[in-house]
Amino acid sequence: MPSRPRSLLRLASTAAFTAGLLAGCGCEEPAPDDAGPPPRDAGEVQRVDASVIGPVGGGECAWTPGERPVVALPPSHENTYALELERWQIANDRGDPVETRQRINEALAWALGAGFDHVVIPPGNYLVGEVTNDAYAAGVEIPGSMTLELADGAVLEMAPNDRHNYCVISVDNHADVTIRGGEIRGDRDAHDYSSGTAHDEGHGICAWTSVHRVLIEGVELHELTGDGVLIVGRRASDTEPEVPSEDVTIRGCDIHHNRRQGVSIVGAHRVLVEDNHIHHIGGTAPQFGIDIEGAGRTDRDIHILRNRFHDNLGGDFVTSSGRNVWVEENTMVECQANAEGSYDPSLPCDSEGQTDGPIVLWQETDNVVLNNQIWMTNRSSNGLWGMINYPRERAAVRDNPIGNLIAGNTFHNCGLHSAWNQRQVIRGNVIHEGTLLAYLLECTRLTDNQINRVSGERFKLRNVAGQAEGNRVNREEGAPDSATEEVFFPMADDAPYRNSSPVFW
């Protein structure tokens, strides 16, 4: 992975509010008798209805968010073969890793040839790993059109090695594969890092060289020197076009204590990461829960839905290459999370702060960031920002005609930092004890956000062109709705506005 800068830089509202929040152009002046959204106090959780998302703006500022991604699943595989350990002479007590790896692979190939498309590995600890070249240690290789199921109590473990790269399970240029259940464990603590390379490419599951329709569900992936799951497509060359990996679903998994990432997406179209618990990622950069980073490939139509993130050293979600990425209904807790991933202020914080996150959006990506809950305790290297933009150029520029929609999110003890961009729609967000900062933006729509903060800066704007309405502040802890005040920002698409110091903060 290319390196990145370290320190740049469900309580629904009324039907009238959700219907008008993002529908139509979403930027027209309200009718005179439109009272706008009701104020929201510190006990409420904001939420907007994604079904009303539509075109935004007009003229040069017009754009339309992409549709929520739809990801195809592999077909079900019903002809089951329970792996016969004695027949294949496979040890399930951490036996010889080369023999175990080879015999499991032989059994999978035989099963598929014999008409079995669903193989179940019985309980036990299967140590695998065969050094095949100077950089790589090979694990289990799944052929196409197969379900590999690990029974309860089945563990696939990478044998300790000194290679830069390994895959405990590899799906290489195949289609229609399901991996389900059990535990996949890396060699993190026993790995030999002495060779001087990064040793950050040891992964639990590799879906690479352009796979199609892969489902990973109910798997625990941990102690990897690299990522829990790595998805990679084929990069274009002078002689061959790009071939992305397509239709990959990761759901219901527990991905934790890996050195580099929870999930890396590097050249994929149509990916769903849903209902996973992704936590305690850290050890070598970037250290994110999910990282979309094409490295010269394209990434598009990706849905990050209802995941629980916490204690991830770099951050929870970063995208440097994504197009039409939906980050929806996730919880992100920097620290002080219980075993289920929920915020618990009675717990100690074992983190000194995330490096970049929780959420980082690079300048040319387009995202729908919708109805997420974000908690921070300590500052990241950027400050107390639950979401921040990273620039490629420090100016209000954008080549991508599709913008970012940031709506219905709730920020706890942190703020929203939006800078160096165009076509930003920031609507219906609630910030508790944080700041909404905007800098060098054009074609901005700043609407119906509320900040509940007793003291300090609330809305901090500099050189922001666009339209703003319905934004409110509540300056007193526990104050009634009548104490909430609307804030007026007299900005226009052709007239940048600022209410902050001319000296950049």
C-alpha positions as CSV (number, residue, x, y, z in Angstrom):
1,M,0.0,0.0,0.0
2,P,1.3,3.5,-0.7
3,S,2.1,5.5,2.4
4,R,-0.1,8.5,3.4
5,P,0.6,11.7,5.3
6,R,0.4,11.1,9.0
7,S,-0.9,14.5,10.1
8,L,-2.6,16.4,7.3
9,L,-3.9,19.2,7.7
10,R,-33.1,6.4,16.1
11,L,-35.1,9.2,16.7
12,A,-36.7,10.2,13.4
13,S,-37.6,13.8,12.6
14,T,-40.9,14.8,11.4
15,A,-42.2,13.5,8.1
16,A,-42.0,17.0,6.7
17,F,-38.3,17.3,7.7
18,T,-37.2,14.0,6.1
19,A,-39.3,14.6,3.0
20,G,-37.7,18.0,2.4
21,L,-34.2,17.3,3.7
22,L,-32.7,16.0,0.5
23,A,-35.5,15.7,-2.0
24,G,-35.5,17.4,-5.4
25,C,-32.9,20.1,-5.8
26,G,-32.5,20.3,-2.0
27,C,-31.2,23.8,-2.3
28,E,-34.3,26.0,-2.9
29,E,-35.3,28.6,-0.4
30,P,-38.0,27.2,1.9
31,A,-41.6,28.5,1.6
32,P,-42.3,31.4,4.0
33,D,-44.5,29.3,6.2
34,D,-41.9,26.5,6.4
35,A,-40.7,26.4,10.1
36,G,-37.8,24.1,9.2
37,P,-36.8,21.0,11.3
38,P,-37.4,20.9,15.0
39,P,-34.5,21.5,17.3
40,R,-32.7,18.4,18.6
41,D,-31.4,18.0,22.1
42,A,-28.4,16.0,23.4
43,G,-30.5,12.9,24.1
44,E,-31.6,12.5,20.5
45,V,-30.1,10.5,17.7
46,Q,-30.4,12.1,14.3
47,R,-31.5,10.0,11.3
48,V,-32.5,10.9,7.7
49,D,-34.4,8.8,5.2
50,A,-32.1,7.7,2.4
51,S,-35.1,7.1,0.1
52,V,-35.5,10.9,-0.4
53,I,-31.9,11.4,-1.7
54,G,-32.0,13.1,-5.1
55,P,-30.4,15.7,-7.3
56,V,-28.6,18.5,-5.6
57,G,-28.1,22.2,-6.5
58,G,-28.5,23.8,-9.9
59,G,-26.3,25.2,-12.6
60,E,-22.6,24.6,-12.1
61,C,-23.4,23.3,-8.7
62,A,-25.8,20.6,-9.8
63,W,-25.0,16.9,-9.1
64,T,-26.8,13.7,-8.1
65,P,-25.6,11.2,-5.5
66,G,-25.1,7.7,-6.8
67,E,-27.6,4.9,-5.9
68,R,-27.1,2.6,-2.9
69,P,-24.8,-0.2,-4.2
70,V,-26.3,-3.6,-4.9
71,V,-23.9,-6.6,-4.6
72,A,-24.6,-10.0,-6.1
73,L,-24.1,-13.1,-4.0
74,P,-22.7,-16.5,-5.1
75,P,-25.2,-19.3,-5.5
76,S,-25.8,-21.6,-2.6
77,H,-23.9,-24.9,-2.6
78,E,-25.8,-27.8,-1.2
79,N,-23.9,-31.0,-2.1
80,T,-21.9,-31.4,1.1
81,Y,-18.8,-33.3,1.9
82,A,-17.6,-33.6,5.5
83,L,-13.8,-33.6,5.3
84,E,-12.5,-37.1,6.3
85,L,-9.4,-36.4,8.2
86,E,-8.2,-40.0,8.4
87,R,-8.7,-40.6,4.7
88,W,-6.7,-37.6,3.8
89,Q,-4.2,-37.9,6.7
90,I,-4.9,-34.4,7.8
91,A,-3.8,-33.5,11.3
92,N,-6.1,-31.3,13.3
93,D,-3.8,-30.8,16.3
94,R,-1.3,-28.3,14.7
95,G,0.6,-30.9,12.8
96,D,3.1,-30.3,10.0
97,P,1.9,-27.1,8.2
98,V,3.2,-28.1,4.8
99,E,1.5,-31.5,4.8
100,T,-1.7,-30.1,6.2
101,R,-1.9,-27.4,3.6
102,Q,-1.2,-29.7,0.7
103,R,-3.7,-32.4,1.9
104,I,-6.5,-29.9,2.5
105,N,-5.9,-28.5,-1.0
106,E,-5.9,-32.0,-2.5
107,A,-9.1,-32.8,-0.7
108,L,-10.9,-29.7,-1.9
109,A,-9.9,-30.4,-5.5
110,W,-11.0,-34.0,-5.2
111,A,-14.4,-32.9,-3.7
112,L,-15.1,-30.5,-6.5
113,G,-14.2,-33.1,-9.1
114,A,-16.5,-35.7,-7.3
115,G,-19.5,-33.4,-7.5
116,F,-19.3,-31.9,-3.9
117,D,-19.5,-28.1,-3.9
118,H,-19.8,-27.7,-0.1
119,V,-16.9,-28.9,2.1
120,V,-17.1,-28.8,5.9
121,I,-13.8,-28.9,7.9
122,P,-14.4,-30.5,11.3
123,P,-13.3,-29.0,14.6
124,G,-9.6,-28.8,15.4
125,N,-6.6,-26.6,14.9
126,Y,-5.1,-26.9,11.4
127,L,-1.7,-25.3,11.1
128,V,-0.9,-24.4,7.4
129,G,1.8,-22.7,5.6
130,E,4.3,-23.6,2.9
131,V,7.1,-21.2,1.8
132,T,6.8,-21.1,-2.0
133,N,9.2,-18.2,-2.9
134,D,11.3,-15.5,-1.2
135,A,8.3,-13.4,-0.4
136,Y,5.3,-15.7,0.1
137,A,4.0,-18.5,2.3
138,A,1.0,-20.3,0.8
139,G,-2.1,-21.5,2.7
140,V,-5.4,-23.1,1.7
141,E,-6.4,-22.4,-1.9
142,I,-10.2,-22.6,-2.7
143,P,-11.3,-23.5,-6.2
144,G,-14.2,-21.7,-7.8
145,S,-17.9,-22.7,-7.3
146,M,-17.5,-24.0,-3.8
147,T,-18.4,-23.2,-0.2
148,L,-15.7,-23.9,2.4
149,E,-17.3,-24.1,5.9
150,L,-15.3,-24.2,9.1
151,A,-17.3,-26.0,11.8
152,D,-17.5,-24.5,15.2
153,G,-14.2,-25.1,16.9
154,A,-12.3,-25.3,13.6
155,V,-9.2,-23.0,13.4
156,L,-7.0,-22.4,10.3
157,E,-3.7,-21.0,11.5
158,M,-0.7,-19.7,9.6
159,A,2.5,-21.4,10.7
160,P,5.2,-19.0,12.0
161,N,7.3,-17.8,9.1
162,D,9.5,-14.9,8.0
163,R,7.8,-14.1,4.7
164,H,6.5,-10.6,3.8
165,N,3.3,-12.0,2.3
166,Y,0.9,-14.9,3.0
167,C,-2.7,-15.8,2.7
168,V,-4.2,-18.3,5.2
169,I,-7.0,-18.7,2.6
170,S,-6.6,-17.7,-1.0
171,V,-9.3,-17.2,-3.6
172,D,-7.3,-16.4,-6.7
173,N,-9.2,-15.4,-9.9
174,H,-12.2,-17.6,-9.1
175,A,-16.0,-17.0,-9.0
176,D,-18.9,-18.2,-6.8
177,V,-17.1,-18.9,-3.6
178,T,-18.4,-18.8,0.0
179,I,-16.2,-19.0,3.1
180,R,-18.2,-19.4,6.3
181,G,-17.6,-19.9,10.0
182,G,-14.7,-20.8,12.2
183,E,-11.5,-19.0,13.0
184,I,-8.6,-17.8,10.9
185,R,-5.5,-16.9,12.8
186,G,-2.2,-15.3,11.8
187,D,1.3,-15.7,13.1
188,R,1.6,-12.1,14.4
189,D,3.2,-12.8,17.7
190,A,5.5,-15.6,16.4
191,H,6.4,-14.0,13.1
192,D,10.0,-13.4,12.2
193,Y,10.3,-9.8,11.3
194,S,14.1,-9.7,11.1
195,S,14.5,-9.5,7.3
196,G,13.9,-5.7,7.2
197,T,10.9,-5.7,4.9
198,A,7.5,-4.3,6.0
199,H,6.0,-7.8,6.7
200,D,2.6,-6.1,6.3
201,E,1.1,-8.4,3.7
202,G,0.1,-11.4,5.8
203,H,-3.6,-11.7,5.3
204,G,-6.4,-14.0,6.6
205,I,-8.4,-14.2,3.4
206,C,-7.1,-12.9,0.0
207,A,-9.8,-12.4,-2.7
208,W,-7.5,-11.3,-5.5
209,T,-6.5,-11.3,-9.1
210,S,-10.0,-10.4,-10.0
211,V,-12.6,-12.6,-8.2
212,H,-16.3,-12.6,-8.8
213,R,-19.1,-13.2,-6.4
214,V,-17.4,-14.1,-3.1
215,L,-19.2,-14.3,0.3
216,I,-17.2,-14.2,3.6
217,E,-19.5,-14.6,6.6
218,G,-19.4,-15.5,10.2
219,V,-15.6,-15.8,10.3
220,E,-13.2,-14.6,13.0
221,L,-10.0,-13.2,11.5
222,H,-7.3,-12.1,13.8
223,E,-3.6,-11.9,14.6
224,L,-2.6,-11.3,11.0
225,T,0.6,-9.4,10.1
226,G,-1.4,-7.6,7.5
227,D,-5.2,-7.5,6.9
228,G,-8.1,-9.6,8.0
229,V,-9.5,-9.5,4.4
230,L,-7.7,-8.2,1.3
231,I,-9.6,-7.6,-1.9
232,V,-7.5,-6.9,-5.0
233,G,-8.3,-6.5,-8.7
234,R,-5.9,-6.7,-11.7
235,R,-4.3,-3.4,-12.5
236,A,-4.3,-2.2,-16.1
237,S,-1.0,-2.6,-18.0
238,D,0.3,-1.6,-21.5
239,T,-1.1,-4.9,-22.9
240,E,-4.1,-5.7,-20.6
241,P,-7.1,-3.7,-19.3
242,E,-8.0,-3.4,-15.7
243,V,-10.1,-6.3,-14.3
244,P,-11.6,-5.4,-10.9
245,S,-12.7,-7.9,-8.3
246,E,-16.5,-7.8,-8.3
247,D,-19.4,-8.6,-6.0
248,V,-17.6,-9.3,-2.7
249,T,-19.6,-9.5,0.5
250,I,-18.1,-9.6,4.0
251,R,-20.8,-9.9,6.7
252,G,-21.1,-11.0,10.3
253,C,-17.4,-11.3,10.9
254,D,-15.2,-10.5,13.9
255,I,-12.0,-8.9,12.5
256,H,-9.6,-7.8,15.2
257,H,-6.0,-7.4,16.4
258,N,-4.4,-7.3,12.9
259,R,-1.3,-5.2,12.3
260,R,-2.3,-3.3,9.1
261,Q,-6.0,-3.3,8.4
262,G,-9.3,-4.9,9.1
263,V,-10.3,-4.9,5.4
264,S,-8.4,-3.5,2.4
265,I,-10.2,-2.8,-0.9
266,V,-7.8,-2.3,-3.8
267,G,-9.5,-2.4,-7.1
268,A,-13.0,-3.7,-6.6
269,H,-16.5,-2.9,-7.9
270,R,-19.6,-3.7,-5.8
271,V,-18.5,-4.6,-2.3
272,L,-20.7,-5.0,0.7
273,V,-19.1,-4.9,4.2
274,E,-22.1,-5.4,6.5
275,D,-22.7,-6.2,10.2
276,N,-19.1,-6.8,11.1
277,H,-17.2,-6.1,14.4
278,I,-13.9,-4.5,13.4
279,H,-11.6,-3.5,16.3
280,H,-8.1,-3.3,17.8
281,I,-6.3,-2.8,14.4
282,G,-2.8,-1.5,14.9
283,G,0.9,-2.2,14.5
284,T,1.9,-0.9,11.1
285,A,0.4,1.9,8.9
286,P,-2.3,2.6,7.8
287,Q,-4.1,0.8,10.8
288,F,-7.7,1.4,9.6
289,G,-10.8,-0.7,10.1
290,I,-11.5,-0.3,6.3
291,D,-9.2,1.2,3.7
292,I,-10.3,1.9,0.1
293,E,-7.1,2.5,-1.7
294,G,-7.0,1.6,-5.4
295,A,-3.2,2.0,-6.0
296,G,-3.8,2.7,-9.6
297,R,-7.1,0.7,-9.8
298,T,-10.7,1.8,-9.6
299,D,-13.0,1.2,-6.6
300,R,-16.7,1.9,-7.0
301,D,-20.1,1.0,-5.6
302,I,-19.1,0.0,-2.1
303,H,-21.4,-0.2,0.8
304,I,-20.1,0.0,4.4
305,L,-23.2,-0.8,6.5
306,R,-24.0,-1.3,10.2
307,N,-20.5,-2.2,11.3
308,R,-19.1,-1.7,14.8
309,F,-15.7,-0.1,14.8
310,H,-13.5,0.6,17.8
311,D,-10.0,0.9,19.1
312,N,-8.5,1.1,15.6
313,L,-5.2,3.0,15.8
314,G,-5.2,4.7,12.4
315,G,-8.9,5.3,12.2
316,D,-12.1,3.4,11.2
317,F,-12.7,4.3,7.6
318,V,-10.6,5.9,4.9
319,T,-11.1,6.2,1.1
320,S,-8.6,7.7,-1.3
321,S,-10.0,6.2,-4.5
322,G,-13.7,5.3,-3.9
323,R,-16.5,6.3,-6.2
324,N,-20.1,5.9,-5.0
325,V,-19.2,4.7,-1.5
326,W,-22.0,4.5,1.0
327,V,-20.9,4.6,4.7
328,E,-24.2,4.0,6.5
329,E,-25.5,3.3,10.0
330,N,-22.1,2.4,11.5
331,T,-20.9,3.0,15.0
332,M,-17.4,4.2,15.5
333,V,-15.9,4.4,19.0
334,E,-12.3,5.6,19.4
335,C,-12.0,3.8,22.8
336,Q,-14.2,3.1,25.8
337,A,-16.1,0.4,24.0
338,N,-17.6,-2.6,25.6
339,A,-17.3,-6.2,24.2
340,E,-20.1,-5.5,21.8
341,G,-18.5,-2.4,20.5
342,S,-20.9,0.1,22.2
343,Y,-19.6,3.2,23.8
344,D,-19.4,3.0,27.6
345,P,-18.1,6.1,29.4
346,S,-17.5,4.1,32.6
347,L,-14.7,2.2,30.9
348,P,-11.1,3.4,30.7
349,C,-9.6,4.6,27.4
350,D,-6.5,2.6,26.4
351,S,-5.8,4.8,23.4
352,E,-3.7,8.0,23.2
353,G,-5.7,9.0,20.0
354,Q,-6.1,7.7,16.5
355,T,-3.5,8.7,13.9
356,D,-5.9,10.0,11.2
357,G,-9.6,8.9,11.7
358,P,-12.2,8.1,12.6
359,I,-13.4,9.0,9.0
360,V,-11.1,10.3,6.3
361,L,-12.4,11.3,2.8
362,W,-9.8,12.2,0.2
363,Q,-10.5,15.1,-2.2
364,E,-11.7,13.3,-5.4
365,T,-13.7,10.5,-3.8
366,D,-17.6,10.7,-3.7
367,N,-19.4,9.3,-0.7
368,V,-22.7,9.1,1.0
369,V,-22.0,9.3,4.7
370,L,-25.3,8.6,6.3
371,N,-26.7,8.0,9.8
372,N,-23.5,7.1,11.6
373,Q,-22.7,7.4,15.3
374,I,-19.2,8.6,16.1
375,W,-17.5,8.9,19.5
376,M,-14.1,10.4,20.3
377,T,-12.3,10.6,23.6
378,N,-8.8,11.8,22.7
379,R,-7.6,13.9,19.9
380,S,-6.2,12.3,16.7
381,S,-3.2,13.9,15.0
382,N,-5.7,16.2,13.3
383,G,-7.6,17.1,16.5
384,L,-11.1,16.2,17.7
385,W,-12.6,15.7,14.2
386,G,-14.9,12.7,13.7
387,M,-14.7,13.3,10.0
388,I,-12.0,15.1,8.0
389,N,-11.1,15.8,4.3
390,Y,-7.6,15.1,3.1
391,P,-6.5,17.2,0.0
392,R,-4.5,16.4,-3.0
393,E,-4.5,20.1,-3.8
394,R,-5.1,22.7,-1.0
395,A,-7.8,24.6,-2.9
396,A,-11.5,24.6,-3.5
397,V,-11.1,22.2,-6.5
398,R,-12.7,19.0,-7.7
399,D,-12.6,17.2,-11.0
400,N,-15.1,14.5,-10.0
401,P,-18.6,15.8,-10.9
402,I,-20.2,13.9,-8.1
403,G,-19.9,15.3,-4.6
404,N,-20.1,14.2,-1.0
405,L,-23.4,13.9,0.9
406,I,-22.8,13.9,4.7
407,A,-26.2,13.6,6.4
408,G,-27.9,12.4,9.6
409,N,-24.7,11.6,11.4
410,T,-24.2,12.2,15.2
411,F,-20.8,13.3,16.5
412,H,-20.1,12.9,20.2
413,N,-17.2,15.0,21.6
414,C,-15.9,15.7,18.1
415,G,-16.7,17.7,15.1
416,L,-16.9,17.7,11.3
417,H,-14.0,19.1,9.3
418,S,-14.8,19.9,5.6
419,A,-12.1,21.6,3.6
420,W,-10.5,22.0,0.1
421,N,-13.4,20.7,-2.0
422,Q,-16.5,21.4,-4.0
423,R,-20.1,19.9,-4.0
424,Q,-20.3,19.2,-0.3
425,V,-23.8,18.7,1.1
426,I,-23.7,18.7,4.9
427,R,-27.3,18.2,6.2
428,G,-29.1,17.2,9.3
429,N,-26.1,16.3,11.4
430,V,-25.9,16.7,15.1
431,I,-22.7,17.6,16.9
432,H,-22.4,17.3,20.7
433,E,-19.5,19.3,22.1
434,G,-17.7,19.8,18.8
435,T,-17.4,22.2,15.9
436,L,-18.5,22.2,12.3
437,L,-15.5,23.6,10.4
438,A,-15.6,24.5,6.7
439,Y,-12.8,26.0,4.7
440,L,-12.2,26.7,1.0
441,L,-15.4,25.1,-0.2
442,E,-17.5,25.9,-3.3
443,C,-21.0,24.7,-4.2
444,T,-21.7,23.9,-0.6
445,R,-25.1,23.1,1.0
446,L,-25.0,23.6,4.7
447,T,-28.5,22.8,6.0
448,D,-30.4,21.8,9.1
449,N,-27.3,20.9,11.2
450,Q,-27.4,21.4,15.0
451,I,-24.5,21.9,17.4
452,N,-25.1,21.3,21.1
453,R,-22.1,22.9,22.8
454,V,-21.9,24.8,26.1
455,S,-18.7,26.8,25.3
456,G,-16.2,27.1,22.5
457,E,-16.5,27.5,18.7
458,R,-19.5,25.9,17.1
459,F,-19.7,26.9,13.4
460,K,-16.3,28.0,12.0
461,L,-16.3,29.0,8.4
462,R,-13.7,30.6,6.1
463,N,-14.0,31.1,2.3
464,V,-17.1,29.0,1.9
465,A,-19.4,29.6,-1.1
466,G,-22.8,28.0,-1.3
467,Q,-26.1,28.1,0.5
468,A,-27.0,27.7,4.2
469,E,-30.2,27.5,6.1
470,G,-31.8,26.0,9.1
471,N,-28.6,25.5,11.1
472,R,-28.9,25.8,14.9
473,V,-27.0,25.9,18.1
474,N,-27.9,25.0,21.7
475,R,-25.5,26.9,24.0
476,E,-26.7,25.5,27.4
477,E,-26.5,22.0,28.7
478,G,-29.9,20.6,29.2
479,A,-31.6,23.7,27.8
480,P,-35.1,23.4,26.4
481,D,-35.9,23.5,22.7
482,S,-36.9,27.2,23.1
483,A,-33.2,28.0,23.9
484,T,-32.0,26.6,20.5
485,E,-31.0,29.4,18.2
486,E,-30.9,29.5,14.4
487,V,-27.6,30.7,12.9
488,F,-27.6,32.8,9.8
489,F,-24.8,32.5,7.3
490,P,-25.3,35.0,4.4
491,M,-23.5,33.0,1.7
492,A,-24.1,32.4,-2.0
493,D,-22.6,30.2,-4.7
494,D,-20.7,33.2,-6.1
495,A,-20.0,34.9,-2.7
496,P,-17.7,33.1,-0.3
497,Y,-18.5,33.7,3.4
498,R,-16.4,33.6,6.5
499,N,-17.1,34.1,10.2
500,S,-13.6,33.0,11.4
501,S,-10.2,34.7,11.6
502,P,-8.4,35.3,8.4
503,V,-5.5,33.5,9.9
504,F,-5.8,29.8,9.2
505,W,-6.4,27.9,12.4
